[in-house]
Amino acid sequence: MITHPRVGDYISNTCPRCRKLVRSHIELRSVGLTRTRLVVPDVPVDVCPSCGHMISVAPDGIAQLREAGCPK
């Protein structure tokens, strides 16, 4: 069974800004959708501890972004 990372979990990942292997962590951040002014709060994202760059969106956060981006 595959478990999704939760807030506070650590993940081994490659940071595209630092270009090195880092032990990143999941935290909640506000994410802006491209080509819109919409900002979705409290999305779980993978963050580099060295530079603070958002590496990726956690699988649980993708559903939040889809829900916020679809027309009502």
Secondary structure, 3 states (H helix, E strand, C coil): CCCCCCCCCEEEEEECCCCEEEEEEEEEEEEECCCCCCEEEEEEEEECCCCCCEEEECHHHHHHHHHHHCCC
